Amino acid sequence: MSTNIVLPTLTQWTKNHITAIIEAQTQADLESAVDAFLSKNATITVNGVQISQADFVKQLSVENFAEAGATVAFSASVEVPADPKNTFDAGSVGVFYNAIISETFRIRDAPISSEVTASVNVVIAQDPSIPKPPPSPIHGFFDGRRVMALNEVRTQGAVQPQDSSA
């Protein structure tokens, strides 16, 4: 008996990839997570400024410098498939999330943390620049989906440590 691999919905795919990017603790993990999410030809806009993929990765690297861990909570999402009859291949997704990023540095034994609040809208399509693998005896589906356009509005600030004496 063989079964096909079931692709995640566009929304779940987007959430999975954003979480992988935010939780990446090494430069190699970050670059791998971004490559699995964005097309090499993606148009990227952050806070109204169009940037390259290299600048996007650099910005994420600086913002998440010395990350020890992160938690991501998605509070809202919306999905519009490009083709209502084929809802997994392509479409537009918007998500709103909050992330707490803990750094390896500590002040008075309290971890330094920052909070990211963001709204991300993406256009997802099958990326023609990713070659399909040769046929395999394992039944499944090649996932060539990538973000072709990303528009993010985000803010990041320090999380104030809680006073334990109160």
NORWONOR-V928223 format. One record per residue. RES is the residue in one small letter. D_LAST is the distance of its C-alpha to the last C-alpha in whole Angstrom. Layout:
RES/D_LAST  RES/D_LAST
//
This chain:
m/61  s/59  t/56  n/55  i/52  v/50  l/48  p/45  t/45  l/44  t/41  q/40  w/42  t/40  k/36  n/38  h/39  i/36  t/33  a/36  i/36  i/32  e/31  a/34  q/33  t/37  q/39  a/42  d/39  l/38  e/42  s/43  a/41  v/42  d/45  a/45  f/44  l/45  s/49  k/51  n/52  a/49  t/48  i/44  t/42  v/39  n/37  g/41  v/42  q/45  i/44  s/46  q/45  a/45  d/43  f/40  v/40  k/39  q/37  l/35  s/35  v/34  e/31  n/30  f/31  a/30  e/28  a/27  g/27  a/26  t/26  v/27  a/27  f/30  s/30  a/33  s/37  v/40  e/43  v/47  p/50  a/53  d/55  p/54  k/56  n/55  t/51  f/50  d/52  a/51  g/49  s/46  v/42  g/39  v/36  f/32  y/29  n/26  a/26  i/23  i/24  s/23  e/25  t/26  f/24  r/21  i/19  r/17  d/17  a/16  p/19  i/20  s/20  s/22  e/23  v/26  t/27  a/31  s/34  v/37  n/40  v/43  v/47  i/48  a/51  q/54  d/54  p/57  s/57  i/55  p/59  k/59  p/59  p/63  p/63  s/62  p/63  i/59  h/59  g/56  f/55  f/54  d/51  g/52  r/50  r/48  v/46  m/49  a/47  l/43  n/41  e/37  v/35  r/32  t/29  q/27  g/23  a/21  v/17  q/14  p/12  q/9  d/6  s/6  s/4  a/0
//
